[in-house]
Amino acid sequence: MQEFGALFIFLFLSFILGIVMLICSLLAAPKAENAEKTSVYECGIDVKTDSRIKFNIQFFVFAILFLIFDIETIFIFPFALCFDVLGVFVFIETAIFLFFLLLGLIYAIRTGMLRFR
């Protein structure tokens, strides 16, 4: 228990500091509301149309595919750095991982997920 004493003190003080900051912001924040403050604001441009517009889902799919292949790069980079230490087994596992990602990319290309119409 002696080893965790500093950790518990740190957690307790950080919790208290968070509560104190919330209370201070509630007390110090201006509370006057007006039409300008409560109006809809989007990147400095006044909104003139309804927010319910058609959204092309391909943007979302493209972003998800980008994240998948970006994370793939993050996972493969450490294996490339210490390839000589890890051995053949890790190479085979990485090759299987890349094979499944390649299958996913081929599927995305064949179904037209990467084409914007």
C-alpha positions as CSV (number, residue, x, y, z in Angstrom):
1,M,0.0,0.0,0.0
2,Q,3.0,2.3,0.7
3,E,3.9,2.2,-3.1
4,F,0.5,3.3,-4.2
5,G,0.2,6.2,-1.7
6,A,1.6,8.8,-4.1
7,L,-0.7,7.5,-6.8
8,F,-3.8,7.8,-4.7
9,I,-2.8,11.3,-3.5
10,F,-2.3,12.3,-7.2
11,L,-5.7,10.9,-8.2
12,F,-7.4,12.6,-5.3
13,L,-5.8,16.0,-6.0
14,S,-6.5,15.8,-9.7
15,F,-10.2,15.0,-9.0
16,I,-10.4,17.9,-6.6
17,L,-8.7,20.2,-9.0
18,G,-11.1,19.2,-11.8
19,I,-14.1,20.0,-9.5
20,V,-12.6,23.3,-8.4
21,M,-12.1,24.3,-12.1
22,L,-15.7,23.4,-13.0
23,I,-17.0,25.5,-10.1
24,C,-14.8,28.4,-11.0
25,S,-15.9,28.4,-14.6
26,L,-19.6,28.2,-13.5
27,L,-19.1,31.2,-11.2
28,A,-16.9,33.3,-13.6
29,A,-18.7,32.7,-16.9
30,P,-20.9,35.4,-18.3
31,K,-24.5,34.4,-18.2
32,A,-26.1,37.0,-20.4
33,E,-27.8,35.4,-23.5
34,N,-28.7,37.3,-26.6
35,A,-29.7,36.5,-30.1
36,E,-26.2,36.7,-31.4
37,K,-24.9,34.2,-28.7
38,T,-27.6,31.7,-29.3
39,S,-27.6,31.8,-33.1
40,V,-26.3,28.9,-35.1
41,Y,-22.7,29.3,-36.1
42,E,-20.8,27.2,-38.6
43,C,-17.2,28.2,-39.5
44,G,-18.0,31.9,-39.4
45,I,-20.8,31.6,-42.0
46,D,-24.4,32.3,-41.1
47,V,-26.6,29.2,-41.8
48,K,-29.4,30.0,-44.2
49,T,-30.7,26.6,-45.1
50,D,-32.0,23.5,-43.3
51,S,-29.4,21.3,-41.7
52,R,-31.1,18.1,-43.0
53,I,-29.4,17.8,-46.4
54,K,-28.4,14.7,-48.4
55,F,-25.0,13.5,-47.4
56,N,-23.0,11.3,-49.8
57,I,-22.1,8.2,-47.7
58,Q,-19.0,7.6,-49.9
59,F,-17.2,10.3,-48.0
60,F,-17.7,8.4,-44.8
61,V,-16.6,5.1,-46.5
62,F,-13.5,6.7,-48.0
63,A,-12.6,8.1,-44.5
64,I,-13.0,4.7,-42.9
65,L,-10.9,3.0,-45.5
66,F,-8.2,5.7,-45.1
67,L,-8.2,5.0,-41.3
68,I,-7.9,1.3,-41.8
69,F,-4.9,1.6,-44.1
70,D,-3.4,4.3,-42.0
71,I,-3.5,2.0,-38.9
72,E,-2.1,-0.8,-41.0
73,T,1.0,1.3,-41.6
74,I,1.3,2.0,-37.9
75,F,1.1,-1.7,-37.1
76,I,3.6,-2.7,-39.8
77,F,6.3,-0.1,-39.1
78,P,7.6,-1.6,-35.8
79,F,7.8,-5.0,-37.5
80,A,9.9,-3.5,-40.3
81,L,12.2,-1.9,-37.8
82,C,13.1,-5.1,-35.9
83,F,12.5,-7.7,-38.7
84,D,15.9,-9.4,-38.1
85,V,15.2,-9.9,-34.4
86,L,11.6,-11.2,-34.7
87,G,12.2,-14.0,-37.1
88,V,10.2,-15.9,-39.7
89,F,7.1,-16.5,-37.7
90,V,6.4,-12.8,-37.3
91,F,7.1,-12.3,-41.1
92,I,4.4,-14.9,-41.9
93,E,1.9,-13.4,-39.5
94,T,2.5,-9.9,-41.1
95,A,2.2,-11.4,-44.6
96,I,-1.2,-12.9,-43.6
97,F,-2.3,-9.6,-42.1
98,L,-1.3,-7.8,-45.4
99,F,-3.1,-10.4,-47.4
100,F,-6.4,-9.8,-45.6
101,L,-5.9,-6.1,-46.0
102,L,-5.2,-6.6,-49.7
103,L,-8.4,-8.6,-50.0
104,G,-10.3,-5.7,-48.4
105,L,-8.8,-3.2,-50.8
106,I,-9.7,-5.4,-53.8
107,Y,-13.3,-5.7,-52.5
108,A,-13.4,-1.9,-52.0
109,I,-12.2,-1.3,-55.6
110,R,-14.5,-3.9,-57.2
111,T,-17.6,-2.6,-55.4
112,G,-16.8,1.0,-56.4
113,M,-16.3,2.3,-52.9
114,L,-13.4,4.4,-54.0
115,R,-15.2,6.0,-57.0
116,F,-17.0,9.3,-56.4
117,R,-20.0,9.6,-58.8
